[in-house]
Amino acid sequence: MAKTKRKLVGGWLLPEEKSEVDTLQGIEWEFAQALEFSDHPRVVGTHDNTKNFHMHVGYSRIHPKTHKAHYPSWDFHALGNTCRAMEEKYGLKVDLGPKDKQKTDQMPRAARDKEAHSWEQSFYSYVHCHKPPLMDALNKAKGWQDLHTAFAKHDLVLRKRGNGLIIENRPANQHIKASALDRTFSKGALEKRFGPFQASERAPEHTKATFRYGRSPLTRHPDQASHWHRYLKTRNQPDSLGNKAFKTWREYLSLGAIDDPLAIAIIQAQKKLMQTFTPPPKKPEIKAISNKPKSVKDRDQGMSR
């Protein structure tokens, strides 16, 4: 009996109040089609004695007419795509699956290359460092203006660009896609919640920023402050010899490592930190070469020799 049934726990978060029957039937039907169980018998049940009101669906694997067992392959892709579609269609709370979280957490190559080359924080990393308070502000916002104010406090501006939205710093020389921060900041998701996009009614500089994006080291040595301030001072002098000799924090440390023990210590600490977050390369598989004969004929030939 266990081999002919399939239990499915939907990966969506239903509203706090119980959903309409038509909504629940529509959600179940979409999942049945995605898994190719639409013609199969099933049992559906709902309950609210847990934190979130939800439903369970049990499908019979056996088709009622052909009597063949159906085993969906790669069904987690179908489940994830259907979850996203149902969340958008019925206005459900977004609950990202592993595949979506992996995409969201992937740093763009340009930002990754910048940090590897300079050992300085990229704008992408700066925005993601402030993701928790921005997500909290989004949940509390009553409209576009509340959201603009929250971004301005972090020295950020939410703008419309092309068919989407971008997040940029106030000088407008750095930006990322709003959806790169989180899917809930995409133009479609925000407009569904707040209506058509509205630009900020007040200039960003009129809101006092608690944080500002600027040069910031990725290195974490406890005694690096004096070197960092010296580096910034040199970088702010365009005509200085040092500014022509190095362009990044990493280059500054490399030059100082010739005769500066602290610069060497900072470099070593950063390399250890990078090794911590970089997975070791996989060792190539070495297949053992067997000397055993492949067949009885080979064995007989070997014995005759």
SULKA-V590974 format. One record per pair of residues at least 4 apart in sequence whose C-alpha atoms are under 8 Angstrom apart, sorted by the first residue. I is the first residue (numbers start at 0). GAP is how many residues later the second one is. D is the distance in Angstrom with one decimal. If there is no record, write none. Layout:
I&GAP&D + I&GAP&D
This chain:
0&4&6.9 + 1&4&7.9 + 2&58&7.9 + 3&56&5.6 + 3&57&4.9 + 3&58&6.1 + 3&65&7.2 + 4&53&6.7 + 4&54&5.6 + 4&55&4.4 + 4&56&5.4 + 4&57&8.0 + 5&52&5.5 + 5&53&5.0 + 5&54&6.2 + 5&55&6.6 + 6&49&7.6 + 6&50&6.1 + 6&51&4.6 + 6&52&6.5 + 7&48&6.4 + 7&49&5.3 + 7&50&6.1 + 7&51&7.8 + 8&46&7.3 + 8&47&5.4 + 8&48&6.7 + 9&45&7.3 + 9&46&7.0 + 9&69&8.0 + 9&73&7.8 + 10&68&7.8 + 10&69&7.8 + 10&72&6.2 + 10&84&7.3 + 11&71&6.1 + 11&74&7.9 + 11&75&7.0 + 11&80&7.2 + 11&81&7.4 + 11&82&7.4 + 11&83&6.4 + 12&39&7.0 + 12&40&7.8 + 12&41&7.3 + 12&79&6.2 + 12&80&5.7 + 12&81&7.3 + 12&82&6.9 + 13&4&7.7 + 13&5&7.1 + 13&38&7.0 + 13&39&6.2 + 13&40&6.4 + 13&78&6.0 + 13&79&7.1 + 14&4&6.9 + 14&37&8.0 + 14&38&7.5 + 14&77&6.6 + 14&78&7.6 + 15&36&6.9 + 15&37&6.8 + 16&36&7.8 + 17&35&6.8 + 18&4&6.4 + 18&5&6.7 + 19&4&6.5 + 20&4&6.1 + 21&4&6.0 + 22&4&6.2 + 22&67&7.7 + 23&4&6.2 + 24&4&6.1 + 25&4&6.3 + 26&4&6.5 + 26&59&6.7 + 27&4&6.1 + 27&29&7.8 + 28&4&6.2 + 28&9&6.9 + 29&4&6.2 + 29&52&7.2 + 30&4&6.2 + 30&48&7.1 + 30&51&6.6 + 31&4&5.9 + 31&5&4.7 + 31&6&4.8 + 32&4&6.0 + 32&5&5.1 + 33&44&5.8 + 33&45&7.3 + 33&48&7.1 + 34&37&6.2 + 34&40&6.7 + 34&43&6.9 + 34&44&7.8 + 35&36&7.5 + 36&22&7.2 + 36&24&7.8 + 38&24&7.0 + 38&25&7.7 + 39&19&6.7 + 39&20&6.1 + 39&21&7.1 + 39&22&7.0 + 39&23&5.5 + 39&24&6.5 + 40&18&6.2 + 40&19&5.7 + 40&22&7.9 + 40&23&7.5 + 41&15&6.9 + 41&16&5.4 + 41&17&4.3 + 41&18&6.0 + 42&14&5.8 + 42&15&5.2 + 42&16&6.7 + 43&11&7.0 + 43&12&5.8 + 43&13&4.6 + 43&14&6.5 + 44&10&5.5 + 44&11&5.4 + 44&12&6.6 + 45&7&7.5 + 45&8&5.7 + 45&9&4.0 + 45&10&6.3 + 46&6&6.1 + 46&7&6.1 + 46&8&6.4 + 47&4&6.6 + 47&5&4.4 + 47&6&6.7 + 48&4&7.4 + 60&7&7.9 + 60&8&5.1 + 60&9&5.1 + 60&10&7.0 + 61&5&5.4 + 61&6&5.4 + 61&7&4.4 + 61&8&6.4 + 62&4&4.8 + 62&5&5.5 + 62&6&6.4 + 62&7&7.4 + 73&4&7.4 + 74&4&6.1 + 75&4&6.0 + 76&4&6.2 + 77&4&6.0 + 78&4&6.1 + 79&4&6.4 + 79&17&6.5 + 79&19&7.9 + 80&4&6.3 + 81&4&6.1 + 82&4&6.1 + 83&4&6.3 + 83&10&7.5 + 84&4&6.0 + 85&4&5.9 + 85&5&7.8 + 85&6&7.3 + 86&4&5.4 + 86&5&4.4 + 86&6&6.4 + 86&7&6.1 + 87&4&6.7 + 87&101&7.7 + 93&90&7.6 + 95&4&5.6 + 95&5&6.1 + 96&4&6.2 + 97&4&6.1 + 98&4&6.5 + 99&4&6.2 + 100&4&6.1 + 101&4&6.3 + 103&76&6.2 + 103&77&7.0 + 103&78&6.4 + 103&79&7.8 + 106&4&6.6 + 106&5&6.2 + 106&17&7.6 + 107&4&6.2 + 108&4&5.9 + 109&4&6.2 + 110&4&6.3 + 110&11&5.7 + 110&12&7.5 + 110&13&6.4 + 110&14&7.9 + 111&4&6.2 + 111&10&7.9 + 112&4&5.9 + 113&4&5.9 + 113&5&7.6 + 113&6&7.5 + 113&8&6.6 + 114&4&4.9 + 114&5&5.4 + 114&6&6.0 + 114&7&6.2 + 114&103&7.8 + 116&131&7.9 + 116&133&7.2 + 117&130&5.0 + 117&131&5.7 + 117&132&5.2 + 117&133&7.4 + 118&98&6.2 + 118&99&5.4 + 118&100&6.8 + 118&129&7.6 + 118&130&6.2 + 118&131&5.6 + 119&95&6.6 + 119&96&5.6 + 119&97&4.5 + 119&98&5.2 + 119&99&8.0 + 119&128&7.7 + 119&129&6.7 + 120&4&6.3 + 120&5&6.8 + 120&94&6.8 + 120&95&5.5 + 120&96&6.1 + 120&97&5.8 + 121&4&6.4 + 122&4&6.3 + 122&51&6.7 + 122&52&7.3 + 122&53&8.0 + 122&90&7.3 + 123&4&6.3 + 123&51&7.9 + 123&52&6.7 + 124&4&6.1 + 125&4&6.8 + 125&87&6.9 + 126&4&6.5 + 126&54&7.3 + 127&53&6.4 + 129&4&6.3 + 129&24&7.6 + 130&4&5.9 + 130&50&7.1 + 131&4&6.2 + 132&4&6.1 + 133&4&6.2 + 133&16&6.8 + 133&17&7.1 + 134&4&6.4 + 135&4&6.4 + 136&4&5.8 + 136&9&8.0 + 136&10&6.8 + 136&13&6.3 + 137&9&6.3 + 140&5&5.3 + 140&6&5.9 + 141&4&6.5 + 141&52&7.6 + 142&4&6.7 + 142&51&5.5 + 143&4&6.3 + 143&50&6.4 + 143&53&7.3 + 143&54&6.2 + 143&55&7.7 + 143&56&7.6 + 144&4&6.2 + 144&53&7.8 + 144&54&7.9 + 144&55&6.0 + 144&56&7.2 + 145&4&6.4 + 146&4&6.4 + 147&4&6.2 + 147&9&6.9 + 147&10&6.5 + 147&52&6.0 + 148&4&6.4 + 148&58&7.1 + 149&4&7.1 + 150&4&6.6 + 150&5&4.9 + 150&6&5.9 + 150&7&7.0 + 151&4&5.0 + 151&5&6.0 + 151&52&5.8 + 151&53&7.9 + 151&55&6.2 + 151&56&7.5 + 151&57&6.2 + 152&54&6.5 + 152&55&6.1 + 152&56&4.1 + 152&57&5.4 + 152&58&6.8 + 153&55&5.5 + 153&56&5.9 + 153&57&4.9 + 153&58&6.3 + 154&14&6.1 + 154&15&6.2 + 154&54&5.4 + 154&55&7.5 + 154&56&6.1 + 154&57&5.2 + 154&58&6.8 + 155&11&6.5 + 155&12&5.6 + 155&13&4.7 + 155&14&6.0 + 156&10&5.6 + 156&11&5.3 + 156&12&6.1 + 156&13&6.4 + 156&47&7.2 + 157&7&6.9 + 157&8&5.9 + 157&9&4.8 + 157&10&6.7 + 157&20&7.7 + 158&6&5.6 + 158&7&5.4 + 158&8&6.5 + 158&9&7.7 + 158&40&7.0 + 159&4&6.0 + 159&5&4.5 + 159&6&6.3 + 159&37&7.8 + 159&39&8.0 + 160&4&5.5 + 160&5&6.4 + 163&13&7.8 + 163&14&8.0 + 163&22&7.1 + 163&23&5.4 + 164&12&6.2 + 164&13&5.5 + 164&14&7.7 + 164&21&6.7 + 164&22&5.7 + 165&9&6.4 + 165&10&5.6 + 165&11&4.4 + 165&12&4.7 + 165&13&8.0 + 166&8&5.4 + 166&9&5.5 + 166&10&6.1 + 166&11&5.4 + 167&4&5.8 + 167&5&7.4 + 167&6&5.5 + 167&7&4.0 + 167&8&6.5 + 168&4&6.8 + 168&5&5.9 + 168&6&6.7 + 168&44&7.1 + 169&34&7.3 + 175&4&6.8 + 176&4&7.4 + 177&4&7.1 + 177&7&5.5 + 177&8&5.8 + 177&9&7.9 + 178&4&4.9 + 178&5&7.0 + 178&6&5.2 + 178&7&4.5 + 178&8&7.8 + 180&4&7.1 + 181&4&7.4 + 182&6&7.5 + 183&5&5.6 + 183&6&6.8 + 184&4&6.4 + 184&5&6.0 + 185&4&6.2 + 186&4&5.9 + 186&10&7.8 + 187&4&6.1 + 188&4&6.5 + 189&4&5.9 + 189&5&7.4 + 189&7&7.9 + 190&4&4.4 + 190&5&5.1 + 190&6&6.1 + 191&4&7.9 + 199&4&7.9 + 201&4&6.9 + 202&4&7.6 + 216&11&7.8 + 216&32&7.4 + 218&47&7.0 + 218&50&7.5 + 218&51&5.5 + 219&4&7.7 + 219&46&7.8 + 219&49&7.5 + 219&50&7.2 + 220&44&7.9 + 220&45&5.7 + 220&48&6.6 + 220&49&7.9 + 222&39&7.8 + 223&4&6.1 + 223&38&7.7 + 223&42&7.0 + 224&4&6.2 + 225&4&6.2 + 226&4&6.1 + 227&4&6.2 + 227&21&7.9 + 228&4&6.1 + 229&4&6.2 + 230&4&6.2 + 230&18&7.1 + 230&21&7.1 + 231&4&6.2 + 232&4&6.8 + 233&4&7.9 + 233&6&6.9 + 233&8&6.3 + 233&9&5.9 + 234&7&7.8 + 234&8&5.4 + 234&12&7.6 + 236&6&6.9 + 237&5&6.2 + 237&6&7.9 + 238&4&7.0 + 238&5&7.6 + 239&4&6.8 + 240&4&6.3 + 241&4&6.3 + 242&4&6.5 + 245&5&5.4 + 245&6&5.7 + 246&4&6.7 + 246&5&7.6 + 247&4&6.3 + 248&4&6.3 + 249&4&6.2 + 250&4&6.2 + 251&4&6.3 + 252&4&6.0 + 252&10&5.4 + 252&11&7.5 + 252&13&7.8 + 252&14&7.1 + 253&4&7.4 + 253&9&7.5 + 253&10&7.9 + 253&13&7.8 + 255&4&5.5 + 255&7&5.9 + 255&8&7.8 + 256&4&6.7 + 256&5&7.8 + 256&6&5.1 + 256&7&5.0 + 259&4&6.5 + 260&4&6.2 + 261&4&6.2 + 262&4&6.3 + 263&4&6.2 + 264&4&6.1 + 265&4&6.2 + 266&4&6.2 + 267&4&6.3 + 268&4&6.2 + 269&4&6.2 + 270&4&6.2 + 271&4&6.3 + 272&4&6.7 + 273&4&6.0 + 274&4&7.4 + 292&5&5.5 + 292&6&5.2 + 292&9&8.0 + 293&4&6.3 + 293&5&7.5 + 294&4&6.2 + 295&4&6.2 + 296&4&6.2 + 297&4&6.1 + 298&4&6.3 + 299&4&6.2 + 300&4&6.4
